[in-house]
Amino acid sequence: RQGSELAGWAKGRWTYEGIDLNHNFADLNTALWDAEDNDLVPHQFPNHYIPIPEYYTFANATVAPETRAVIAWMQRYPFVLSANLHGGELVVTYPFDMTRTYWKAQELTPTPDDGVFRWLATVYATANLAMASGERRRCHYDDFTRFGNIINGANWHTVAGSMNDFSYLHTNCFEITVELSCDKFPHASELPEEWENNRESLLLFMEQVGHGVAAGWHRGGDTEQGIPNAIISVDGINHDVRT
């Protein structure tokens, strides 16, 4: 009801329990990078489907019920493409969201699938009317137009326990974050314009689900039956996927 004019950046960020859902997923990055530094990947430590740490599953862990519900949903359905929608900026970010150097607030930290993520982010950004507008101005201080309105999440600001990183490391899902409007709380009269700005981007993004090796069937040579949980490795990409 206050509108953006009277709401700061943190307004509406936390749940009733005081949990920031944007930072509430299990940090799987640290375990993976520690294992990589010790040459344990992928023979002794997986480069995908990384298990959730035991401490995160305890009943007294600071995990919101909403987060637990989303994780259960992700584990039940084999999603391969996703986007989460934020407000307050005009930019599309892609994993990793957490810097590999733990003390750095900003650091380019690409995934092994950086080319795919940059493509997905670009598809959304170039079709977004507000981002692609010739009259595009900065929302705040950052000039994202210099980068095509996309940026590696960790190179903007580090976020430990993001849904994007968790999706990539714990499931087959490639997920990006869309900061879809300078205005975090647009008035009702402005919603039709916000919808028009994002409609084509959303449709084009969803169409990308049919691209790449994710589409197809993996069958046994003798039986021609589908093989569940087969691990697919691609040369030069240190991140496998499963059927």
Secondary structure as UniProt FT lines:
FT   HELIX           4..6
FT   TURN            9..12
FT   TURN            16..17
FT   HELIX           21..23
FT   HELIX           29..37
FT   TURN            38..39
FT   TURN            41..44
FT   HELIX           54..57
FT   TURN            59..60
FT   HELIX           65..76
FT   STRAND          81..86
FT   STRAND          89..94
FT   TURN            102..103
FT   TURN            112..113
FT   HELIX           114..127
FT   HELIX           129..132
FT   TURN            134..135
FT   HELIX           144..147
FT   TURN            148..149
FT   STRAND          150..152
FT   HELIX           153..156
FT   TURN            160..161
FT   HELIX           163..170
FT   STRAND          174..181
FT   HELIX           188..190
FT   HELIX           191..207
FT   HELIX           208..210
FT   TURN            213..214
FT   TURN            221..223
FT   TURN            228..229
FT   STRAND          231..234
FT   TURN            235..236
FT   STRAND          237..242
//
